[in-house]
Amino acid sequence: MPVYKAPLRDMKFLLNEVFDYPNHYTRLKTGANATPDIVDAILNECGKFCEEVLSPLYQSGDEEGCKLENGEVTTPEGYRKAYQQYALGGWQGLSAPEEYGGQGLPASMGLLKQEMMGTANWPFSMYPGLSMGAMNTIFLHGTENQKQTYLVPLTEGRWGGTMCLTEPQCGTDLGQVKTKAEPQEDGSYKLSGTKIFISSGDHDLTENIVHIVLARLPEAPKGTRGISLFIVPKFLPDGNGGIGQSNGVTCGSLEKKMGIKASATCVMNFDDATGFLIGPENEGLNCMFTFMNTARIGTAIQGVGPAELSYQWALDYAKERRSMRALSGKKEPDQAADSLIHHADVRRMLLTQKAIAEGGRAMLYYAARLADHMVEGHTTGDDKKADAYDDKLGFLTPILKGFLTELGNEAANLGVQVFGGHGYIREHGMEQIVRDTRIATLYEGTTGIQALDLLGRKVLLMTQGGAVREFTLKVANFARKTLTNKRVRPFSVELLKLTAQWNVLTVRLMLAARKDRDVVSSAANDFLMYSGYVTMAYMWARMAAVASDRLDKGGADSEDFYRAKLATAEFYYERLLPRAQAHATSMLSPSKNLMQLNAEHMAFTD
Ligand SMILES: Cc1cc2nc3c(=O)[nH]c(=O)nc-3n(C[C@H](O)[C@H](O)[C@H](O)COP(=O)(O)OP(=O)(O)OC[C@H]3O[C@@H](n4cnc5c(N)ncnc54)[C@H](O)[C@@H]3O)c2cc1C
């Protein structure tokens, strides 16, 4: 089975040449230590850890899976040791505040780390990923005492964290949450209820697990306005930074699932478990979702990671495996047949993977800059800045999460296809990538919910199209500036057409939705995918513009590197971007073609 190679060259191209992170970091308070040398050293070190420690555990973790015995969950062989290395290396606190034991680097550094870890071994990366969710929530909404008690050991990686939202009757519609929290005289609460599908709910990697739980107080209003947030530790803290008595939280069972088998997905039972309110009563959902935009970028990584991993392995295979002769004549005459890479249809698959991986990575790094500003606003108490950047990110994150995870699945499937029948056989690892990636369009809000959030909330309700206008203005300004560059001009022209079209589509949907309320739901998925293709086109044009400039003036990489960027941009514009037009047509079609069929007439079984 092949191993993962951190795509450092591409990462550094984006960081240093396309998005000018060195300059961006000088403008951040947390950026003082993120000098180019340090960033370089961190990327190299993290890449090494991912290649040498995490990647070799990817397949064995899938084969072995997690086990629940005597109420305790164990992770696959090698996971504990790898996790200890991870924690000792200080990786969990990379972008956590220094006052709680972190290294205080910008949030984007954490996302770069997450990208490499998630690509090398997504199931492993979920354990620290969930802890990060708990850390962010406690940092923003916890009392100083809660931060000292929980945030410090979480930052050290000594304790792990979870996010407990989902219950058997609800995942998307959290207004139906039933878990109860009874106030106690000492100010704590007793929580009772069952949560399902809880990632990292129990495991043997850390000495304690801090559950962040949504529950209802007695007499709380119905629906989402009556939900509060609680910290419920597996072991109650002993007051000296260690663990005390066991709390009433147990793992009832492990979900048997399609992929990410080395990630423990647990049914968690809370039986009069002691919990502590975090944030104001009945505002649990708001608190839980404060860092939603960064969490969603985190999950969008699960679109880019599989595209990258599957591409790396498929590319190696396509260079080695031989089948028939290239249509344009023998390419390797001394061999029995030409290798797969000489066939145009195999190249279509490989280049689709490459365009998704590199274009998606650019989308992540573009958004991560905004996340840095948003997080800085939160950490410095500058609410105005935090809100302004939260809005900018708020428009992009459903696009990133929804679109990139959908394309990540496509790319993973193409990887199987490049391997032919061998892709379906476990030993090559390609089918594992497909199974592991499938979840990405489901959790952290399904694609359907991202699409509704984008079109319904962010575009129509909250900004009456303003979010699209603001973003397309930026894209159009870039396109106008690059019209004189002959290598980039075809992309710029296309971008100008698309920015105009995106606004027209938005207005047409706004008008249609006034007459027919089903329009929002019926158009949302196409609108999301259209937005994704155009956003990725903007990224490819930006990469192409830099590559073109470097070819003229010289740059950090070889000419071949920049030429490959231009060729991939051309492929993207000519072969993938046309899909946007199918989405444009489909989103404007009437909701009637979806709604007219009576539910009873959807199938006739007799
Ligand atoms: C492996 C795994 C790990 C998970 N980890 C966690 C975790 O750590 N913590 C946690 O709390 N949860 C976790 N989840 C739960 C996950 O977040 C939910 O499954 C997800 O949010 C979807 O909820 P649901 O399963 O209830 O689907 P439903 O809400 O029942 O949705 C079913 C379908 O209906 C669509 N739909 C629903 N409502 C609407 C609507 N109003 N309009 C249009 N379409 C709609 C959805 O898009 C979806 O396609 C995990 C799940 C899995 C499988």
The ligand as an ORCA input file, in Angstrom:
! r2SCAN-3c Opt
* xyz 0 1
  C     -19.772      8.791     11.610
  C     -20.583      9.896     12.183
  C     -20.006     10.760     13.097
  C     -20.772     11.770     13.679
  N     -20.220     12.560     14.670
  C     -21.038     13.365     15.402
  C     -20.578     14.014     16.582
  O     -19.403     13.918     16.946
  N     -21.458     14.751     17.307
  C     -22.763     14.881     16.948
  O     -23.511     15.519     17.661
  N     -23.235     14.289     15.824
  C     -22.419     13.542     15.052
  N     -22.891     12.911     13.920
  C     -24.270     13.135     13.517
  C     -24.392     13.970     12.238
  O     -23.984     15.292     12.479
  C     -25.839     13.870     11.757
  O     -26.052     12.537     11.327
  C     -26.131     14.856     10.652
  O     -26.184     16.151     11.188
  C     -27.451     14.576      9.926
  O     -28.484     14.405     10.829
  P     -29.451     13.139     10.712
  O     -28.596     11.933     10.607
  O     -30.416     13.205     11.831
  O     -30.170     13.327      9.349
  P     -31.586     14.061      9.094
  O     -31.570     15.362      9.809
  O     -32.677     13.107      9.423
  O     -31.535     14.335      7.542
  C     -31.860     13.319      6.565
  C     -31.852     13.957      5.168
  O     -32.862     14.963      5.090
  C     -32.323     16.213      4.705
  N     -33.014     17.259      5.447
  C     -33.254     17.314      6.782
  N     -33.931     18.418      7.091
  C     -34.135     19.090      5.935
  C     -34.790     20.300      5.595
  N     -35.353     21.079      6.510
  N     -34.794     20.690      4.302
  C     -34.217     19.936      3.343
  N     -33.596     18.772      3.606
  C     -33.566     18.353      4.889
  C     -30.837     16.140      5.058
  O     -30.064     17.008      4.240
  C     -30.554     14.672      4.807
  O     -30.268     14.473      3.451
  C     -22.133     11.939     13.286
  C     -22.697     11.090     12.339
  C     -21.945     10.074     11.807
  C     -22.615      9.137     10.829
*
